[in-house]
Amino acid sequence: MSDTDLLFMPAVKAAALIRARKLSPVEYVDAVLKAIERANPRLNCFREVTADAARRDARKAEEAVSRGDRLGPLHGVPVSIKDLLDVEGVPTRHGSAIFADNPPAASDDITVARLRAAGAIVVGKAQSPEFGVKGLTDGPSFGITRNPWNLERTPGGP
């Protein structure tokens, strides 16, 4: 399976392939992390990439598949979290320069905790407009997030 197939695959299909042992969570997460590494310098889509934690969690997910453990509906599927929600060990800046020096979060937001409980693997924090209040993803603390289909636009509009 090509990296493009992996990157555009619906989460439900990916989870089904992981459960059927036709897709490795480690390989899936690695493909996503490589894509982030290639795209982020041009798109500025990630505020933080949690590669080490994601790879660790992918190995654990693969071990659970090998053991035949009961798996959640998103088991082994990589996800990003907007920089509006707490991810344990990662600062939450709310897209704002005001919170640029926030310390790492002590725990996961309930949304993140539920994603993890479903088996999802957090690969990082995606950029967010300041406090999530506008349709354009740009700000003085991180610059402009570009649309991958048209670099002259943001993902939220012109």
C-alpha positions as a Markdown table, in Angstrom:
| # | Residue | x | y | z |
|---|---|---|---|---|
| 1 | Met | 0.0 | 0.0 | 0.0 |
| 2 | Ser | 1.4 | 3.4 | -0.9 |
| 3 | Asp | 1.9 | 6.2 | 1.5 |
| 4 | Thr | -0.7 | 8.2 | -0.4 |
| 5 | Asp | -3.3 | 5.4 | 0.1 |
| 6 | Leu | -2.5 | 5.4 | 3.8 |
| 7 | Leu | -2.7 | 9.2 | 4.2 |
| 8 | Phe | -6.1 | 9.5 | 2.5 |
| 9 | Met | -7.6 | 6.3 | 3.9 |
| 10 | Pro | -10.8 | 6.7 | 6.1 |
| 11 | Ala | -10.1 | 6.1 | 9.7 |
| 12 | Val | -12.7 | 3.3 | 9.9 |
| 13 | Lys | -11.1 | 1.4 | 7.0 |
| 14 | Ala | -7.6 | 1.8 | 8.6 |
| 15 | Ala | -8.8 | 0.5 | 11.9 |
| 16 | Ala | -10.4 | -2.5 | 10.2 |
| 17 | Leu | -7.2 | -3.2 | 8.4 |
| 18 | Ile | -5.2 | -3.0 | 11.6 |
| 19 | Arg | -7.7 | -5.4 | 13.4 |
| 20 | Ala | -7.3 | -7.8 | 10.4 |
| 21 | Arg | -3.5 | -7.5 | 10.7 |
| 22 | Lys | -3.2 | -6.2 | 7.2 |
| 23 | Leu | -1.9 | -2.8 | 8.3 |
| 24 | Ser | 0.7 | -2.2 | 11.0 |
| 25 | Pro | 0.1 | 0.7 | 13.4 |
| 26 | Val | 3.9 | 1.3 | 13.4 |
| 27 | Glu | 4.0 | 1.6 | 9.6 |
| 28 | Tyr | 0.9 | 3.7 | 9.5 |
| 29 | Val | 2.2 | 6.2 | 12.2 |
| 30 | Asp | 5.6 | 6.3 | 10.5 |
| 31 | Ala | 4.0 | 7.2 | 7.1 |
| 32 | Val | 2.0 | 9.9 | 8.8 |
| 33 | Leu | 5.0 | 11.3 | 10.6 |
| 34 | Lys | 7.1 | 11.3 | 7.4 |
| 35 | Ala | 4.2 | 13.2 | 5.6 |
| 36 | Ile | 4.1 | 15.8 | 8.4 |
| 37 | Glu | 7.9 | 16.2 | 8.2 |
| 38 | Arg | 7.7 | 16.8 | 4.5 |
| 39 | Ala | 4.7 | 19.1 | 4.5 |
| 40 | Asn | 5.0 | 21.1 | 7.7 |
| 41 | Pro | 7.8 | 23.4 | 6.6 |
| 42 | Arg | 5.7 | 24.5 | 3.6 |
| 43 | Leu | 2.2 | 24.4 | 5.2 |
| 44 | Asn | 2.9 | 25.2 | 8.8 |
| 45 | Cys | 0.1 | 22.9 | 9.9 |
| 46 | Phe | 1.5 | 21.5 | 13.1 |
| 47 | Arg | 2.4 | 23.5 | 16.2 |
| 48 | Glu | 4.0 | 20.4 | 17.9 |
| 49 | Val | 4.8 | 17.0 | 16.6 |
| 50 | Thr | 4.9 | 14.3 | 19.2 |
| 51 | Ala | 6.9 | 11.7 | 17.1 |
| 52 | Asp | 8.5 | 9.9 | 20.0 |
| 53 | Ala | 5.3 | 9.4 | 21.9 |
| 54 | Ala | 3.4 | 8.5 | 18.7 |
| 55 | Arg | 5.9 | 5.8 | 17.8 |
| 56 | Arg | 5.9 | 4.4 | 21.4 |
| 57 | Asp | 2.1 | 4.3 | 21.3 |
| 58 | Ala | 2.1 | 2.7 | 17.8 |
| 59 | Arg | 4.4 | -0.1 | 19.1 |
| 60 | Lys | 2.1 | -0.7 | 22.0 |
| 61 | Ala | -0.9 | -0.8 | 19.6 |
| 62 | Glu | 0.9 | -3.3 | 17.5 |
| 63 | Glu | 1.7 | -5.5 | 20.5 |
| 64 | Ala | -2.0 | -5.4 | 21.5 |
| 65 | Val | -3.0 | -6.6 | 18.1 |
| 66 | Ser | -0.4 | -9.4 | 18.3 |
| 67 | Arg | -1.7 | -10.5 | 21.7 |
| 68 | Gly | -5.3 | -10.6 | 20.4 |
| 69 | Asp | -6.4 | -7.9 | 22.9 |
| 70 | Arg | -9.8 | -6.3 | 22.6 |
| 71 | Leu | -9.3 | -3.3 | 20.3 |
| 72 | Gly | -11.1 | 0.1 | 20.3 |
| 73 | Pro | -12.8 | 1.4 | 17.2 |
| 74 | Leu | -9.9 | 3.7 | 16.3 |
| 75 | His | -7.1 | 1.3 | 17.4 |
| 76 | Gly | -3.8 | 2.3 | 15.8 |
| 77 | Val | -5.2 | 5.2 | 13.9 |
| 78 | Pro | -3.1 | 8.4 | 14.0 |
| 79 | Val | -4.9 | 11.7 | 14.8 |
| 80 | Ser | -3.9 | 15.3 | 15.3 |
| 81 | Ile | -5.4 | 17.5 | 18.0 |
| 82 | Lys | -6.0 | 21.2 | 17.5 |
| 83 | Asp | -4.0 | 23.5 | 19.7 |
| 84 | Leu | -7.1 | 24.3 | 21.7 |
| 85 | Leu | -7.2 | 21.0 | 23.7 |
| 86 | Asp | -4.8 | 19.7 | 26.3 |
| 87 | Val | -2.6 | 16.8 | 25.4 |
| 88 | Glu | -0.7 | 15.5 | 28.4 |
| 89 | Gly | 3.0 | 16.6 | 28.2 |
| 90 | Val | 2.4 | 19.1 | 25.5 |
| 91 | Pro | 1.8 | 22.9 | 25.9 |
| 92 | Thr | -1.6 | 24.2 | 24.8 |
| 93 | Arg | -1.2 | 27.7 | 23.4 |
| 94 | His | -4.7 | 28.3 | 22.0 |
| 95 | Gly | -3.1 | 29.7 | 18.9 |
| 96 | Ser | -2.2 | 32.8 | 20.9 |
| 97 | Ala | 1.0 | 34.6 | 21.7 |
| 98 | Ile | -0.4 | 35.2 | 25.1 |
| 99 | Phe | 0.1 | 31.5 | 25.9 |
| 100 | Ala | 3.4 | 31.0 | 24.0 |
| 101 | Asp | 5.2 | 30.0 | 27.2 |
| 102 | Asn | 2.5 | 27.7 | 28.6 |
| 103 | Pro | 3.9 | 24.7 | 30.4 |
| 104 | Pro | 3.1 | 21.2 | 29.2 |
| 105 | Ala | -0.4 | 20.1 | 30.1 |
| 106 | Ala | -0.7 | 17.8 | 33.2 |
| 107 | Ser | -3.4 | 15.7 | 31.6 |
| 108 | Asp | -5.4 | 15.1 | 28.5 |
| 109 | Asp | -8.6 | 17.0 | 27.7 |
| 110 | Ile | -11.6 | 14.7 | 27.9 |
| 111 | Thr | -11.9 | 14.6 | 24.1 |
| 112 | Val | -8.3 | 13.5 | 23.8 |
| 113 | Ala | -8.7 | 10.9 | 26.6 |
| 114 | Arg | -11.7 | 9.5 | 24.7 |
| 115 | Leu | -9.9 | 9.3 | 21.4 |
| 116 | Arg | -7.0 | 7.5 | 23.2 |
| 117 | Ala | -9.5 | 5.2 | 24.9 |
| 118 | Ala | -10.8 | 4.3 | 21.4 |
| 119 | Gly | -7.3 | 3.4 | 20.4 |
| 120 | Ala | -6.3 | 6.6 | 18.5 |
| 121 | Ile | -2.6 | 7.6 | 18.5 |
| 122 | Val | -1.9 | 11.3 | 18.9 |
| 123 | Val | 0.8 | 12.5 | 16.5 |
| 124 | Gly | 0.8 | 16.1 | 17.5 |
| 125 | Lys | -1.0 | 19.4 | 17.9 |
| 126 | Ala | -2.3 | 21.2 | 14.8 |
| 127 | Gln | -2.2 | 24.9 | 14.4 |
| 128 | Ser | -5.4 | 26.8 | 15.5 |
| 129 | Pro | -6.6 | 30.3 | 14.9 |
| 130 | Glu | -6.3 | 32.4 | 18.1 |
| 131 | Phe | -8.8 | 30.9 | 20.6 |
| 132 | Gly | -10.5 | 29.1 | 17.6 |
| 133 | Val | -12.6 | 32.2 | 16.9 |
| 134 | Lys | -12.0 | 32.9 | 13.2 |
| 135 | Gly | -12.0 | 31.0 | 10.0 |
| 136 | Leu | -8.4 | 31.7 | 9.0 |
| 137 | Thr | -5.5 | 29.9 | 10.6 |
| 138 | Asp | -2.9 | 32.5 | 11.1 |
| 139 | Gly | -1.5 | 34.5 | 14.0 |
| 140 | Pro | 1.4 | 36.6 | 15.1 |
| 141 | Ser | 2.8 | 33.7 | 17.3 |
| 142 | Phe | 3.0 | 31.1 | 14.5 |
| 143 | Gly | 2.4 | 32.7 | 11.1 |
| 144 | Ile | 0.1 | 31.5 | 8.4 |
| 145 | Thr | -1.1 | 27.9 | 7.9 |
| 146 | Arg | -1.3 | 27.2 | 4.2 |
| 147 | Asn | -3.8 | 25.2 | 2.2 |
| 148 | Pro | -2.1 | 22.1 | 0.7 |
| 149 | Trp | -4.2 | 22.5 | -2.5 |
| 150 | Asn | -3.4 | 26.2 | -3.0 |
| 151 | Leu | -0.6 | 27.8 | -1.0 |
| 152 | Glu | -2.0 | 31.2 | -1.6 |
| 153 | Arg | -5.0 | 30.3 | 0.7 |
| 154 | Thr | -5.4 | 29.1 | 4.2 |
| 155 | Pro | -7.3 | 25.9 | 5.0 |
| 156 | Gly | -10.1 | 28.1 | 6.3 |
| 157 | Gly | -10.5 | 30.4 | 3.3 |
| 158 | Pro | -8.8 | 33.2 | 1.3 |
